[in-house]
């Protein structure tokens, strides 16, 4: 009877074949084992109907919430864009600066996804309460630091040689946004806590109320209705800040029946230095990774501003569209983090693998659809933001490129989410640094200036960066599961 090749290799090695042949066969044996391991892992990660259904149940409300959070900035851009291209460029610059300065805080707080979901998976109610309370404590210093970083907006924009006409409006938008930092961070903690507990209705309703208020307040402040002066981009900043306060007040009120058991009493050990350091050890790499990711797009946005107001406004349209669809991927990633974290907390490795596979499958399909939409309908999408012919003509060059990197962007987001569920955050941060800053940015600058492709070159460089980050993060997921998480 003929034995499989791998088994014959083992027998030959023990039978005393020549050293050279044995080394050669040993290499072949290792390659076969690695291939078989990866083939086995791929089979183990193929999700079943139950896993797809679970992720779908979690993803829909979380995606809705992510889109709702993103929609505030999008609504600001669309409504201010109706006034002028200068106002649109100012909102682009101010919002970009706010997102960059707040990104470390929002990223660090994502540690609560890992901490709370694993506590829920293991059935540890006390650690769920401690996670929520410690998260709320962390929002205070993070809010203070973020507010201080937003203060020098005007001087920084001038130093970076942004269009002179946009600087006062952009800095005014950023300063008005300071009032919305604390409610944004508190909302994120309450949202993550409720979604880890499987409770979504209060979050969805809070986002709907926040966005409705933001649009109505934009109508008042931006255009000057109901006796208010026309404030343009600065009015949009105030509208968004007030909308965030309404969101956090509503989620606290509507989610209180489920939150009160975790917030009524301060838990013993709440101020434990070691426990806080554990959260920060998980969260700080996520915060740095998020800052690096926002930072690279902020730098790209600032470089786009060097090509003039039209280029900056066009860049904002493409970025706003890409950011909106990326929120779908972020929602799927967060749902995947919760399910993988719960499975890890309960010690169920097969469930963690299937949940990871479901997340990667869902995001591939969704981002392929959005990418195709960007590729074939750029003029229609640009027209949603502005009627300026020059801006539309430039934007239709950028939007298809944004569609091209949708699939990479979505996959890297979900791969990061899987690793967060496991508690692996340091290596993804390093991958992000290398892919975006050491490879993607130089390529963008080269194509933009030496390749004379202007803003188009900037975006093509980001396609390269996202492809590299995506490939290495998926390889990291592969390695962690092969090593039994």
N, C-alpha and C positions, 0 to 999 in steps of 0.2 A: 504494500500500500504506500502511495506517495504521501509524504508528510507536507504540510504547508511550509513555504520557504522559511518563515521565521523559526519554526520548530527545527528544521534541518540545520539552520545556522547554529542553534544552541548545541545540537548533538555534535556537529563538526568541531566546534570550539572545544568541547570536552574530550573529543577523540584525538586531540594533539596534532592538528594541522599546523603547517608552518606559521611562524610568527607573522610574517608579512601577509600571508593569506588570512590569518586570524584577525589581524588589525583591519584589513580591508572588509572582511565579513562582519566584524564588530561594528564598523561604521555603517554598513548597510543595515545591520540589525537595529541600531539606534534610530536610523532614519525611518525604518518601517514602524518601530514602536511609537515614535513621535507622530507619524502620520495616522497610525491607528488610534492613538490617544486623541488627536484632534478630530478625527472622523467620529469617534465615540462622543466627544464633547459636542460637536455639531448636532449629532442625533439627539443628545440629551437636552440641548437648548431649543429644539423645535417645539414650539408651544402647542398644546392641545386646545380644544374648544373652551374648556374651563378657564385656562390661563388667559386666553384672548378675551374672554368675557369679563374676567376680573379686571384686567387692565383697561378695557373699554369703560367699565363702570366707574373706575377711578379717573380715567383720563378726561372724559367729557366735562365734568365740572371743573377739574383743575385747569384744563385748557381754556375753558370759558373765563375763569378767573384771570389767567395769564393774559389772555387777549384783552380783558377788561382793563387790567393795569396798564398794558401797552397803549390801549385806545386813548387814554388821557393825553399822552404826548402826541398821538396821531391827530386827535381832535384839535389840539392846540395848533398844530402845523396847518391843518386844512382850513380852520377858521381864520387864522391870521394870514394865511396865504391868499385869502380873498381880498385882503386890503392891499398887499404889495409883495413883490418878490423880496424886497429888503426885509420886511417883517418875517417872511418865511425863513430867510437865511438867519435872522436873529434868533428865532425860536430854535432852529437847527443847532446853532452854536450854543445857546444857553442851555437847552435840554441835554446836549451832548456833555457839556461841562458838569451839569448836575448829576447825570448818570455816572460819569467817571468818578466824581468825588464821593458818591454814595455807594459805588459798586463794592468797595471793600466791606462795608457794613452789610449790604444785602447778601453778599457771598458768605461772609462769616456766619450769619444767622442761618444759612442752609445746613449748618451742622445739626440743627434741631431736627431736621428730617431723619438723619442717622440715629441720633440719640433717642428721640421719642418713638420712631417706628420700631427700633429694636426692643425698646422697653415694652411697647404694646405687644410685639410678637412673643416676648417671654412672659407676658401676663403680669408685669411688675408695675402696679398702679403708682406706687410711691415714686419710682424713678420717672414715670410720666409726669407727675406733679412737679418734681424737682427740675426736670428738663424745661417745662413751661416757665416756671418761676425764674430759673437762672437765665433763660432767654430774655425775659422781660427786663431783668437787671442789666444785662449786657447792652440793651438798646440805649440806655442813658449815656454812657461814655461815647458810644458810637455816634449818637446824634450830635453831641457836643463837638466831637472831632470833625464830623462832616460839615457842620455849620461853619466852623472856623475856616475850613478849606475852601468854602464857597465865597468868603468875603473878598478876596483879592481878584475877583473875576475881571473887572474892567482893566486893571493894570496888566493882568496876564494876557488878555486879548490884544491889548495894544502892543505888548512885548512880542507877541507871536504874529504881528503884522496882519491881523484880520481886517476885512474891509471896514473903513472908518465909519461908514454910515450904519453898520450893524452893531458896533461895539456898545453904545449906550443902551440900546434895546436888549441886546443879548445879556449884558451884565444885570440889567434891571429884572429880566426874567429869572436869572440865576439867584439873585438876592431875594426875590419874592418867594422862590421855592424853598428857602430855608425854613419857613413856617410849616412846611409839610414834611420835614424829615422825620421827626419823632413819630407822628401818626403812621407814616409809611413803614417804619421799622416795627412798631407795635402791631400793625395790621399783619405784617409778614409772620410774626411769631404766632399770633392767634390763628392765622390761616393755616400755617404748617401744623399746629397742634390739632386743629379740627380735622384736617384732611388725614393726618396719621390715625386719628380715631375713627375715620370713615364717615365723618359728618360734613356735608358739602353745602346744604341749602343756605345756611347763614352766610357763608362766604360768597356764594353766587349773588344773593340778594344785596349784600353790602357793595359788591362791585357794580351792580346795576344802578344802585342809588348814587354811588360816587360818580359814575360816568354821566348819569342824567344831570346831576348837580353841576358837574364840570362844564357840560355843554351849555346849560342854561346860564351859568355864571360867565362863561366866555361870551355869550350873546350880549350880556349886560356890560361887562368890563372891556372886552375887545372893541366892540362897535359903539359903545356909549349909549345904551338904552336905559330907560327908567330913571332918567335924571343923572346918570353917571357920565363922567367925561370919557371920551374915546381914548383908551389906554393901549390899544394894540397888543404887542408881544408881552409887555409888562403885565397887562391885565390878565393875559392867559396864564402867567405864572401864579398870580394870586388865586385865580379860579381853580387851578389844579391843587394848590395847597389847601384851600377850603374843602375841596372834594375829598381829599385824603382824610381830613378830620372827620367828615361825615361817615366815611367808610369805616374807620376804626370804631367810632361810637356805635354804629349800627351792628357791626359784627360782635362787639362786646355785649350789646343788649340782647340780640337774637341768639347768640351762642352761649349765653350765660347758664342756661339749664345744664349744659354739658361741661362748661368750664368751671362752674362754681366749686365742684368737688376738688378741683386742682388748684383753685386760687383762694378759697375761703380762709385757709390756714397756712401760715408760713411753715414749711417743712424743716425739721431738724436737719442740720447739715447743709442748709441752703447756701451758706457763704463759704463752704469748704473750698480751700484754695486748690487742692488737688483735683476736685471735680470740675471747677471752673477751668483749670489748665487743660483738662481732658477735652472739654468742649472747644476750647481755643485751639488745641492741637489738631482737632478735626477741622474746625471752622476757618482758622487763619489761612491755611493753604488754599481753601476754597475762595476765601476773600481775595487773596493775592491773585489766584487764577482768574477770578471774575474781573478784577481790576486790570490785569494784563490784557484780557480779552476786550473789555470796554476801552482800555487805554489804546490799543492798537487801532481801533476804529475811530477813537478821538483824534489820534495823530493823523490818520488818513483824512478825517474831516477837516482838520486844521490845514493840512497840505492842500486839500481841495480848495480851501478858502484863498490860497495864494493865486489861484487861477481866476478869481473874481466872484462877484455876487451870483451870477448866473450858474457858474460851476458849483458853488456852494449850495444854492437852492436846489439844483438838479440832484446833487449828491444826497441832500436831505430827503428828497422824494424817494429815491432808490433805497436809501437806508431805512426810511420809515416803513416802506413796504416790506423789505427784508426782515426788519425787526418784528413787524406784526405777524408774519408767517412763522418766524422763528419762535414766537411765543407758543405756537402750537407744539413745536418740538420741545420747548422747555416744559410745557404742561405734561407731555408724555414722559419726559425725563423725570419729572418730580413724582408722577404716579409710579413709574418704574422703581425709583428710589424707595418709595414707601413699601411697595410689595417685596422688593428684594430685602430691604431692611427687616421687615416683619419675618420673612422666611429665615434670614440669618439669626434673628433673635430667638426663633423657635427651634433652631438647629436643623432646619429642613433644606439641605443643599439642593436636592432635585427641584424643589419649588423655586428656589432662588434662580437656578439656571433657566427654568421654563419662563419665569417672569422676565428675566433679562432678554431672552429670545423674543418674547412677545413685544417688548418695547422696541427692539431693533427692527422687527418686522413692521410694526405700525408706522414708525417714523419714516421708514424707507418709502412706503406707499404714499403717505401724506405729503412728504416733501417733494416727491417726484411730481405729484399733481400740481402743487404750488409752483414748482420750477417751470413746468410746461406752460402754466398760465402766464408767468412773467415773460417767458420767451416769445409767446405768440400775441400777447395783448399789451405791449408796453405803452402805446399811445393812449389807450383808454385809461390805463392805470395812472399815468402822469396827469391826465386831464382831470382826475378827481381832486388833485391838489391845487392846480393853478390853471389860469387861462393865458399865461404869459407864453407867447409862441417860442421865444428863445429858450426859456427854461424847459418847455416840453421837448423841443428838438434835441437838447442836450440829454435830457433824462431818458429818452428812448434808446440812447446808446448804453446807458448804465443798467437799466432794469433787466434786460436779457442776461447780462453777466451775473446779476444778483440771482436770477433763476438758475444759472449754471451751478452756483455753489450751494444751493439749497440742500441738496442731498448730503453733501459733506457736513454742512452745518448741523443738520438734524441728527445725523449719526454720531457726531462727536458730542453733541449735547446729551444724548441718551447713554452713550458709553460712559460719560462722566457721571451721569445719574446712577448707573449700575455700580460704579466704583464707590460713589458716596454711600450707597446702601450697604456696601461691604465695610465701609470705614476707611477706604484707601483714597487719600486726598493729596498726599505729598508728590507722588510720581506724576499724576495728571497735571499738577501745577508746573512741574519741570518740562513736561511735554508741551504745554501751552507756551511757556517762555521760549523754548527753542523754535517751535513751529511758527509762531506769530512774529516774534521780535528778531530772532537771529536769521531766519530764512525769509519769511513773508514780507517784512518791511523793506529789507534791501531790494528784493525783487520789485516791489511796488515803486520804490523810488527810482530804480534803474529804468523801468518801463515808462514811468511818468515823465522823467526829465531827459535822460539820455536816449530813450526810445521815442521821445516826443509824442507820447500818447496821452498826456495830460491826465485828467481824472479817470479816464478809461484804464490807463496803466495801473493806477492805484487799485482799482477793483480787480484787475486780473492777477495782481500780486496776492490779493486776499484769497483768490481761488486756490492758488498754490499753497498758501499757508493752511487753509482749512483742510485741503486734501491730506497734507502731511500730519496735522494734528489728529484728524479722523483715523488715519491708518494706525498710528501709534497707540491711540487710546483703545481701539478695538483689540490690538495686540496685547495690551495690558489686561483687558477683560479676559482674553483667552488664557493668559498666563495665570491669572488669579484662580480661575475655575479649574485649570489643569492641576494647580497646586492645592485643590480642595478649599478654595477661598481663604 
